[in-house]
Each structure stands twice: as C-alpha cells, then as structure tokens.
Amino acid sequence: MATIEDQIKTIEEEISKTKYNKATQGHIGKLKAKIAALRVRKEKAQAHAKSSGGGPGFEVRKSGDASVALVGFPSVGKSSLISQLTDADSHIGGFAFTTLTCIPGVLHHRGATIQILDL
C-alpha cells in the first residue's frame, strides 16, 4: 500500500492533468476533499507518534518457556513472592513503591523454565 505522501502526490498529479470545466468540477472537488482528508490523517498519525512512549521504560529479554508478570497494588508481597520462588534479588521494604524497575527471575518447575517479572 502506498504511503499517505504518495497518495497525495498521485491525486495532485491527477488534478493537474484534468482540465477544469463544468463537467469535471465535481470530480476535481472530490479529489481535493480526498487530499484534505489524507492530510488530516497524516497530521493525526504524526501527533500520535510524538505522544506515544511518554516516559522512560524498561526492556527485559524473554527467557524460558513462559513469562509471567506480577502486577498489583503496592505492599502486597509481589517482591517477597519472587524472592522466595527464584534467586532474584528483589529489594523488599515495608513501604509502598520499593520496586521502581522490572526485576526478572527464573523459576524451574517440573522441567519447565518460567520467567517471572516483578513490576
């Protein structure tokens, strides 16, 4: 599929090749409306591309047969659970938001390797 820029150029070329008279003015008007719609779509796509990815994130390489993420409310024991199940050094504290990054750990269970992520 052609990009939005290519579509706009194609339509503009068609407009420039079409003679303007009473019989073709409706067709040219529709082509101009298509160009306007494509430009709006292009602007929305650019605005969306700029706004996504709001802040710093993290990337964890997948390992094992499956990946499990522990997500939940603060101070409910996610870090304690991952520390007991795996050999991961997840910092445990008695206050909220102790874990600020992703802590990966690997659990070996019945021949399966399971990656557990503490978020």
Secondary structure, 3 states (H helix, E strand, C coil): CCCHHHHHHHHHHHHHHCCCCCCCHHHHHHHHHHHHHHHHHHHHHHHHHHHCCCCCCCCCCCCCCEEEEECCCCCCCHHHHHHHHCCCCCCCCCCCCCCCCCEEEEEEECCEEEEEEEC
